[in-house]
Amino acid sequence: MEAVKRWLENLERLAQLMSQRNVVRLELSLNGLRVRMVRAAQEPPVSHEETMPPLFIAGYSESTGKQDEDASSWQPPGPIEVRSPTVGYCTLSPIEIGSRVERGQPIATITVLGIPNEVPAPVTGTLIGWQVGNGEAVEYGQPIALLQPLTE
């Protein structure tokens, strides 16, 4: 079972590398096992700016550009989980719990096959806590940190 899990992790890493390096087709064979991977339609590259949620201001509607009438009922959101975008090993940024974190600031790095991938903070807020230890293996979508968005 562990061997199958390792194979699946390696296949996921290969798929990510194919996407990053713009490889369309890959064929491997090892000890009688043959794997053929073909990437579907080309996707445009996604920047960190596009993946971050829009900023919000209490009582202001971005769609209309006007003040909302019921701005007093607005409540700040609860803590936000920052999740791993990939499988790999997590290196935490040297940020202390309780410190302010700016939107887009790298809070961790996930290393996949020696390639570091920064994990930016999706919002400006306060670091509430770490969900993983430094150097730990993480899965895709696994929570890394908790941020409390600033209400100012």
N, C-alpha and C positions, 0 to 999 in steps of 0.2 A: 504494500500500500504506500509506503514511504517513497519507494522508487517511482511509482506512478505520479505522486505529488511533485517530486523533483522534476520529472519529465514535463509535466504540465507547466510548472513555473518556468522552466527553460524555454518552452514553446512560447509562453507569453512574453518573455524577454526578447526572444527572436522576433516576434511580431512587432514589438515596440521599436526594436532596432531597424526593422524593415521600413517602418513608417518614418522614423527619424532620418534614415539614410536614403529614402526614396527608392527602395528596392521593391520591384514588383513581383518577382518570383524567386523562390529559394528551394533547392532540393538537397536533402542530406540523407546519407545512409550510414548506419553504424551497427555492426554485429547482426546483420540480417534485418534490421529495422529500417524502413525507408519512410521519410517524411517529406511531403511536398507542400509548400505554403505559397499561395498566390494571393496577393493583396488586391482587393476590389477597387472600385473607383477612387481616383486620386482626390484627397481632401485638401483644402487649402490649409496652410499652417495656422495654428491658433496661438495668439500671443497671450501672455498673462493678463493683459489689460482686458481682453475680450472675455476671459473666463471669470473675472471678478464681478460680483454683483454691483449694481449701480449704487451710488451714494444716496442717502436719503436725508431729508431735512423735515423735522416735525412740522406738520401743517402745510407742507408745500407739495403740490401735485406736479410731477415732472411732465406728465402727459399734457396738462392744460397750461402749465406755467403760472398758475394762480394759487393763492392761499386757499386751503380748504376751510369751510365754515366751521367744522367741528374739530379743530386742531387740539382742543383741550382734552379730547378723549384718546389721543394717541399715547400708546405705551411703548417704552423701549423694548426691543427684542431681548430674549433670554440669551444665554451663552451660545456661542457658535462653535461647533466642532470643526477643526481643520483636519481634513482627511488626506491620507496618502494617495497621490495620483497614480502610483505604480507599486509593483512589488520590488523590494530591495532592502538595503540596510540604511537605517535612519541615523543621521548625525544632527543633533539638536543645535540650534544657534545659541550662543552664550547670552541668553535673555533670562533675567531672573523673574520668578513668579511675582506678580504685582506690578511689573513694569509696563509702560505704555509701548504699544506696537503700532507702527504706521501701516496703512493700507499699501500692499505691494512689497513690504519689507520681508526679506527671507527669514522664515522662522525655523526652517529645517532644510536638510538636503537628503534626498533619497538617492543612493548610489546603486545603479543597475549595471552589472558587468563592467565596473570601473568608470562608468559615465555618471557624473553627478547631475541631479535634477533638483533645482531649488523649488521649495514650497513656499509661495508668498502668502502673507496674511491677507485674507479677503476683505477685511475692514479695519479701520483704525479702532483700537480698543486696548483693553488691559488683559495681559496674559494671566489666566486664572490657574492653569496647571498643565502639566505634561501628561499625556496618556500613554507614552512609551518611554523607555530608557534610551540613553545615548548608545548608539551602536547596535540596537536591536533590529532584528529582521521584521519587516512590516509587510502586510498584505495590501492589495489594492482596496481602497476605501476605508482602511482602518484609521480610526481617530488618532491623531498625533498630539493635538493640543486643544485646549479650550480657551476661547477669547470672549470677553464681555465687551460688546460694542460700546463706544462712547456715545452719550446722548447729547453732547454739546454740538 
